[in-house]
Amino acid sequence: MTEPAQITIRFAPGEGAIGRIVTLVERRGFILRGLSMHEAGDAASMTLDLVPRDASRRLNVLDLQLKRLIGVSSVSIPSGSVQ
């Protein structure tokens, strides 16, 4: 089994925003183990606890793909989670 990881995504809450994020994460080979979300007006942040399906999955690649989604303003990976 590969190591668990954590990633925080800041985005504009809107119709379908959460679904787009979770779908991308799962399609890119990560298993969602936990989620916490905070919303304040027109901004939201979501912290995901992830486990890569296999050793070939990289958080830095997921980071780049998430940043391309509509409404995502930033993605951060804690230093202990970098693969």
C-alpha positions as CSV (number, residue, x, y, z in Angstrom):
1,M,0.0,0.0,0.0
2,T,1.2,3.5,-0.8
3,E,1.5,6.3,1.7
4,P,-1.6,8.5,2.5
5,A,-1.4,12.1,1.4
6,Q,-3.3,15.4,2.0
7,I,-4.1,18.2,-0.3
8,T,-6.0,21.5,0.2
9,I,-7.9,23.2,-2.6
10,R,-9.3,26.7,-2.5
11,F,-12.1,27.3,-5.0
12,A,-15.3,29.3,-5.8
13,P,-18.3,27.4,-4.5
14,G,-20.8,26.9,-7.3
15,E,-23.0,24.4,-9.0
16,G,-20.9,21.3,-9.7
17,A,-17.6,22.6,-8.2
18,I,-17.3,19.8,-5.6
19,G,-18.3,17.1,-8.0
20,R,-15.7,18.3,-10.6
21,I,-12.9,18.2,-7.9
22,V,-13.8,14.8,-6.5
23,T,-14.3,13.3,-9.9
24,L,-10.9,14.5,-11.1
25,V,-9.2,13.2,-8.0
26,E,-10.7,9.7,-8.4
27,R,-10.1,9.5,-12.2
28,R,-6.5,10.4,-11.7
29,G,-5.9,7.4,-9.5
30,F,-6.5,8.5,-5.9
31,I,-8.8,7.0,-3.3
32,L,-10.6,9.6,-1.2
33,R,-10.4,8.6,2.5
34,G,-11.6,11.9,4.1
35,L,-12.9,15.3,3.3
36,S,-13.3,18.5,5.3
37,M,-14.7,21.7,3.8
38,H,-15.1,25.3,4.9
39,E,-17.1,28.0,3.1
40,A,-17.1,31.7,3.7
41,G,-19.1,33.7,1.3
42,D,-17.8,33.4,-2.3
43,A,-14.7,31.3,-1.3
44,A,-14.4,27.8,0.0
45,S,-11.5,25.4,0.9
46,M,-11.5,21.7,0.9
47,T,-8.9,19.4,2.5
48,L,-8.8,15.9,1.1
49,D,-7.1,12.8,2.6
50,L,-6.0,10.7,-0.2
51,V,-4.3,7.3,-0.9
52,P,-2.8,6.7,-4.3
53,R,-4.1,3.6,-6.0
54,D,-0.6,2.6,-6.9
55,A,3.0,3.9,-6.6
56,S,2.9,5.6,-10.0
57,R,0.4,8.2,-8.9
58,R,2.0,11.6,-8.1
59,L,0.5,14.5,-6.1
60,N,2.4,17.1,-8.1
61,V,0.6,15.9,-11.3
62,L,-2.7,16.0,-9.5
63,D,-1.9,19.5,-8.3
64,L,-1.4,20.8,-11.9
65,Q,-4.6,19.1,-13.1
66,L,-6.7,20.5,-10.2
67,K,-5.4,24.1,-10.9
68,R,-6.8,23.8,-14.4
69,L,-10.4,23.3,-13.2
70,I,-12.8,26.2,-13.5
71,G,-13.2,28.0,-10.2
72,V,-10.1,26.6,-8.5
73,S,-7.9,29.4,-7.2
74,S,-5.1,27.5,-5.4
75,V,-3.9,24.0,-4.5
76,S,-1.5,23.3,-1.6
77,I,0.2,20.1,-0.6
78,P,1.8,20.0,2.9
79,S,5.5,19.3,2.8
80,G,5.1,15.9,4.5
81,S,2.7,14.7,1.7
82,V,4.9,15.5,-1.3
83,Q,5.7,12.4,-3.4
